[in-house]
Amino acid sequence: MTLDLSTLAAILAMAIATALIRLSGLVLIRYVKLSARAREALTAIPPAVLMAVVAPTALMTGVAETIGCALTAFAALRLPLLGATAIGVACVALLRLAGL
């Protein structure tokens, strides 16, 4: 495989553009006053994204994955996204180890 300089430049440019867009959102949100309703809507986004990613797995795989997905969904109601995901992964690993 050879390294094409124009491809590398395009990848780096896209990475920089993506990083700047994400960082600009963090900087600009400091200057925006959000209502309580808007704040609630923003806090609902991470669990919704998690369920959008997890739902196909729950419906198209085995028993261990389905139970793990359900546990992840319930954990996402109370825990941060990383914690809920970790619980789901651990559940699937333990259930697979148990033979389900």
VOKOL-952236 format. One record per residue: residue number from 1; residue in three letters; chain; x, y, z of N, C-alpha, C in turn. Coordinates in steps of 0.05 Angstrom, whole numbers. Layout:
N
- i_aa_ch_n.xx_n.yy_n.zz_ca.xx_ca.yy_ca.zz_c.xx_c.yy_c.zz
- NUM_ala_A_X_Y_Z_X_Y_Z_X_Y_Z
...
This chain:
100
- i_aa_ch_n.xx_n.yy_n.zz_ca.xx_ca.yy_ca.zz_c.xx_c.yy_c.zz
- 1_met_A_17_-23_0_0_0_0_18_25_0
- 2_thr_A_11_44_-17_27_68_-19_12_91_-6
- 3_leu_A_27_111_3_15_134_16_12_156_-5
- 4_asp_A_-12_163_-11_-18_184_-30_-21_210_-15
- 5_leu_A_-5_230_-21_-4_255_-6_-31_270_-8
- 6_ser_A_-44_269_-30_-70_283_-33_-92_270_-16
- 7_thr_A_-91_243_-14_-110_229_3_-105_235_32
- 8_leu_A_-80_235_40_-73_241_68_-81_270_74
- 9_ala_A_-77_288_56_-85_316_61_-115_319_63
- 10_ala_A_-130_304_47_-160_305_49_-169_294_75
- 11_ile_A_-158_272_84_-165_260_110_-159_279_132
- 12_leu_A_-136_291_132_-129_310_153_-147_335_153
- 13_ala_A_-154_344_129_-171_368_127_-199_361_138
- 14_met_A_-209_337_132_-235_329_142_-235_326_173
- 15_ala_A_-213_315_183_-210_311_212_-209_338_226
- 16_ile_A_-195_357_215_-193_384_227_-221_398_226
- 17_ala_A_-234_396_203_-261_408_200_-280_396_220
- 18_thr_A_-280_370_224_-298_357_243_-292_366_271
- 19_ala_A_-266_366_278_-259_375_305_-267_404_310
- 20_leu_A_-263_421_291_-270_449_294_-300_453_297
- 21_ile_A_-316_438_282_-345_440_285_-354_431_312
- 22_arg_A_-343_409_322_-350_399_348_-342_418_370
- 23_leu_A_-318_429_368_-308_447_389_-324_474_388
- 24_ser_A_-331_483_364_-346_508_362_-373_505_376
- 25_gly_A_-385_481_375_-411_477_389_-407_480_419
- 26_leu_A_-385_469_430_-380_471_458_-375_500_467
- 27_val_A_-361_515_450_-355_543_456_-381_560_454
- 28_leu_A_-396_557_432_-419_574_427_-442_569_447
- 29_ile_A_-444_544_457_-467_538_475_-464_554_501
- 30_arg_A_-441_564_508_-437_581_532_-452_607_529
- 31_tyr_A_-457_616_505_-470_642_501_-499_640_495
- 32_val_A_-510_616_496_-538_611_489_-553_604_515
- 33_lys_A_-575_619_520_-591_612_543_-612_592_535
- 34_leu_A_-612_569_549_-631_548_543_-654_548_563
- 35_ser_A_-677_543_554_-700_540_572_-697_512_585
- 36_ala_A_-713_508_606_-712_483_620_-721_460_601
- 37_arg_A_-740_466_584_-750_446_565_-729_439_544
- 38_ala_A_-714_458_535_-692_453_515_-670_437_529
- 39_arg_A_-664_444_554_-643_429_568_-651_400_572
- 40_glu_A_-677_395_578_-687_368_581_-685_353_555
- 41_ala_A_-691_366_533_-690_354_507_-661_346_500
- 42_leu_A_-642_363_507_-614_357_501_-604_334_518
- 43_thr_A_-613_331_543_-605_309_560_-617_283_551
- 44_ala_A_-638_284_535_-651_259_525_-637_248_500
- 45_ile_A_-619_263_488_-606_254_464_-588_230_467
- 46_pro_A_-570_230_487_-552_206_489_-566_180_493
- 47_pro_A_-586_178_511_-600_152_512_-615_144_486
- 48_ala_A_-625_164_472_-639_159_447_-620_148_426
- 49_val_A_-596_160_425_-576_151_406_-568_122_413
- 50_leu_A_-564_117_439_-556_91_448_-577_70_440
- 51_met_A_-602_76_443_-623_58_436_-625_54_405
- 52_ala_A_-619_74_390_-619_71_361_-597_53_352
- 53_val_A_-575_52_366_-553_35_359_-558_6_370
- 54_val_A_-570_4_393_-573_-21_407_-597_-37_397
- 55_ala_A_-618_-23_389_-643_-37_382_-640_-58_359
- 56_pro_A_-626_-53_338_-623_-74_318_-609_-99_329
- 57_thr_A_-590_-95_347_-577_-118_360_-597_-134_376
- 58_ala_A_-614_-120_391_-634_-134_408_-653_-150_392
- 59_leu_A_-659_-141_368_-680_-155_352_-669_-176_333
- 60_met_A_-643_-176_328_-633_-194_307_-612_-214_317
- 61_thr_A_-608_-216_344_-588_-234_354_-599_-254_374
- 62_gly_A_-582_-265_391_-590_-286_410_-601_-275_436
- 63_val_A_-606_-294_454_-618_-287_480_-600_-269_497
- 64_ala_A_-574_-275_497_-555_-259_513_-555_-230_505
- 65_glu_A_-555_-226_479_-555_-198_468_-581_-184_474
- 66_thr_A_-603_-198_472_-629_-186_477_-631_-177_507
- 67_ile_A_-623_-195_525_-623_-188_553_-604_-165_559
- 68_gly_A_-581_-166_547_-561_-144_550_-572_-117_540
- 69_cys_A_-586_-118_518_-597_-93_507_-619_-82_525
- 70_ala_A_-635_-99_536_-656_-90_554_-644_-78_580
- 71_leu_A_-624_-91_590_-610_-81_614_-597_-54_608
- 72_thr_A_-585_-52_584_-573_-26_576_-594_-4_575
- 73_ala_A_-617_-11_564_-638_9_562_-647_19_590
- 74_phe_A_-651_1_608_-659_9_635_-636_24_649
- 75_ala_A_-612_16_646_-589_29_658_-586_58_647
- 76_ala_A_-592_62_621_-589_88_609_-609_108_620
- 77_leu_A_-630_99_633_-649_117_646_-637_131_670
- 78_arg_A_-618_119_683_-606_130_708_-577_136_707
- 79_leu_A_-562_122_690_-533_124_690_-523_140_665
- 80_pro_A_-499_150_666_-487_162_643_-484_141_620
- 81_leu_A_-481_151_596_-480_134_572_-458_113_575
- 82_leu_A_-435_120_583_-413_101_585_-419_80_606
- 83_gly_A_-430_87_628_-437_67_649_-458_48_639
- 84_ala_A_-479_58_626_-500_40_615_-488_21_594
- 85_thr_A_-471_31_577_-459_14_557_-441_-8_570
- 86_ala_A_-426_0_590_-408_-19_603_-425_-41_617
- 87_ile_A_-447_-34_629_-465_-54_641_-476_-73_620
- 88_gly_A_-484_-63_598_-495_-80_576_-474_-99_565
- 89_val_A_-449_-89_561_-428_-106_551_-421_-128_571
- 90_ala_A_-419_-120_597_-413_-140_618_-435_-161_619
- 91_cys_A_-460_-153_617_-482_-172_618_-480_-192_595
- 92_val_A_-475_-183_571_-474_-201_548_-450_-220_552
- 93_ala_A_-427_-209_561_-404_-227_565_-410_-248_586
- 94_leu_A_-422_-241_608_-429_-261_629_-449_-281_619
- 95_leu_A_-469_-272_604_-489_-291_594_-478_-310_573
- 96_arg_A_-460_-300_557_-447_-317_537_-429_-337_551
- 97_leu_A_-416_-329_573_-399_-346_588_-416_-368_601
- 98_ala_A_-441_-361_609_-459_-380_622_-472_-399_601
- 99_gly_A_-468_-393_576_-478_-411_555_-504_-403_542
- 100_leu_A_-513_-379_547_-538_-369_534_-532_-358_506
